[in-house]
């Protein structure tokens, strides 16, 4: 057994890579990336979103999200509009191609769920809860570590 096999962080990394590869294979026929799929799913289920709320949902900063949305808009997957009196607020909605893809991609969640090997929805919910807690505690630990570091010396 390798030393990495006993590391929680490596196990998470390997599982993430395998999951992303599974999505890549499933989404490839439609020319979609996993982040694009996540944007579409969020809009299909939760409706129109501001760019900032979409970034919060997907845990992406604007430097990553803006180019992603620009490419998606060029492909007809989404539309970006300024609807608010505040010109800085941009709302993202489903585009025509994004709407057309919804029924075509409806099989993806079941295929991924089957690939996890989890026995039922309860086991999936428990894993999701554990991963959410892990994400929160790792963010808190990172913030705590950053706050404890002395300012860079010049």
N, C-alpha and C positions, 0 to 999 in steps of 0.2 A: 504494500500500500504506500502511495506517495504521500509526502508531507502535506501537499495541497488537498488531498482527500479528507484531511482532518480539520481543515480551515473553513469556518462558516462563511467568511467573505468569499473564498474561492468557489464554494458550492453555490452561493447566490450568483456569482459572476457566470459560472458555467450554465446554470439554469436559465439565466437571462439570455445568454448567447443562444442557447438551444431554442428558447421560446421565440426570440427574434428571427432565427433562421426558419422556424416553422411558419411564422407569419409571412416572411419573405417569399417562401415557396407558394403559400396559398394565395398571396396577393399579386404575384408576378404576372399572371395572365391579364390582369387589369392595369398593369403598369403603375401600381400603387406602392408606396413605401408604408412601413408600419406607422410612422408619425402622421402621415396623410390619412390613413385608416382611422387613427384615433381621433383626429379632427372631425372626420365624417361621422363617426359613431356618436361623438359628443353632440354634434348638431342634429343628427337624426333623433336622438333620444331626448335631449334637453332643449332643443330649439335654438333660435338665434342667440349669439353670444357676442359680447364685446371682445375685442382682442385681448384686453387685460383679463377678463374672466376666463377666456379660453386658455390663456397662459397659466392661470392659477389651476384650472382643472387638469391640465397636462403637465404641470410643473416645468414649463419651458419659459425662458426669458424672451424678451422681445427681439433680441438679436438673433435668436434661433427661429422664433415663430414668424416674424415678419417675412423673411425670404421664403419660408415654407408656404405661407398663405399666398404670397405673390405667385409662386409656381402653381399652386392649386387653382388660383383664380384664372391664370392663363390657360389652364386645362379645362376650365368650365366646371370644376368641382365645387367651388364656392364663389361667393360675391362679397366684396367689401364695400360698405357704404357708410357715409357720415350722415346719421339720422338725427343726432342730438344737436341742440343749440351750441354745445361745446364741440368745436371743430376737431379737437384732439381725440374724441371718442369715435372709434370705428367699430361698426357692427358687422359680424361675419354671418352670412346666411348660406344655405345650401344652393349650389348652382344647378343648372339643368342636368349636367352629366352626373353630379353628385346624387341627385334625386333618382336618376335612372339606375345607378349602381346599387341603391339600397336593397332591392329584392335579389339582385345578382350576388350580393355578398352575405345574404342572410344565413348561409351555411357555415360561415367562418367561426362564430363562437362555439358551435357544437363540435366542430373539428378540433379546435384548440382544447376544449374541455375534455374530449376523448383522449387527446394526446398527453394530458397531465397525468393520467393514470389514477386520478382521485376517484374514490368509490361512489361519491354522491355529492349533492349540492351542499350538504352540511359540512363535509370535509373541505370543500372548496371555500365556503364561507369562513371556516376556521383558519385556513391558510391565508386568506385575504386579510383577516383581522390581525394575524401574527405579522404579516408583512407591513401592514399599516403602522402597527406599533413599532416595528423595527425602523421604518422610515422616520417616524417622529423622533425616536430616541437617538438615531444617528444624526439627524439634523440638529437636535439639541446638543449632542456631544460635540459636533463640529463647531457650532456657534460658541459653545463654552470654551473650546480650545482656542478659537480665534480671538475671543475676548481676553484670554489669559496670556496671549503672546505679547511680548514687549514690542513697542513700535520699532520699525527698522531704523538702524543707526546709519547716519550718513558720514 
